Amino acid sequence: MNNKIEQIWERTHALRPTIEAHRGEGDGLHHLPDAIARAFVEANVYRLLLPHEFGGEDVDPLTYYDLVEEVSSYDGSAGWNYSIGSSTPVILGDLSPIRLGAIFVSPDSCIAASASPPGQAVEVEGGYRVKGRFAWASGVHQERWVVANCFVFDGDQMRKSAVGTPVALGLVMPKQDCNVLDTWHVLGMRGTGSTEFEVDGAFVPKDMAIRFFGADSQHPHPIFHLPPTYFGYNHVSVMNGIARSALDGLKSLANTKTAAITRTDLRDEPQAQYAVAKAEAMIEANGLAVKESFRALWAKVVAGEAVPLATRARLRRSVAHAADCAIDRGCRDRRLSRFAAGCACSVPPAIRARPTFLKS
């Protein structure tokens, strides 16, 4: 581990006291508490993956995976914002280096993007007029920029490609051009602030439109040339971090909890030892499988080669399996639930908070 990575890990570990002190506030606010958002800025989280020329840390995506898992073990919502805030910039490679430099001029240059193109972008002279309501904008409360995904219209007619499919663009605009809505009322992950925003006729210059994946990046750095399969990889580490935290809480509980029937310490119960060991093994194995699958994909990207379908499918398969196992081990495992049962006041927060996996 080089000195730069050691310093980033030190800054990441230093986030823990702030996150743990304020994580309960996020459930009431329905977004990331300001104290945590400020700590992210001070740690340069939002430029973590970016090249040095844009003020970034130029962290490789494999190290990034471990960093996200670590922060997610402190709090799931904070980990999700860490993941989204640091990875969204990679979709902006279609912008010119001048535009990228202007967006990321300061460490608080965080970006929220909607997850699908429900909006309308009507082409006008010099750019587009954008209108619509956009969902799943995680972290929008602390952002300076938003990306509104839109279908392109020529007047009243939706523009179609040469093969007849709708043309979609992401329109990058300052946050003040949109209205953030209070719609994030969910069962779990309440502190992510994954709410909606509205745009009503904002003008976006043509050179602030991005074509997302499949477009030729204007920057040579490989981080801007990742295929769409990357998304999923950057999310599953959050789930692994939450599951790991739940297991750590259960092991802590086992040191003080007595089995109801045998009256022996839970830590000495063979069934409890087996259940915890199996859960840890599955989480560790799946994390390694995801990273190894991504390593093969990343090698192709760095070499400037096309990523074969089989390589992309392997990563997608590993991510989906790891996500399912994280939920099983951290939320649905009957053995773990039974061992954690008892007086609610004696159960660590990580165990009580396991429904944070769920969205509604």
Summary of the structure (lengths in Angstrom):
residues: 360
radius of gyration: 21.7
end to end distance: 40.4
largest distance: 77.7
contacts: 1232
relative contact order: 0.12
helix: 56%
strand: 16%
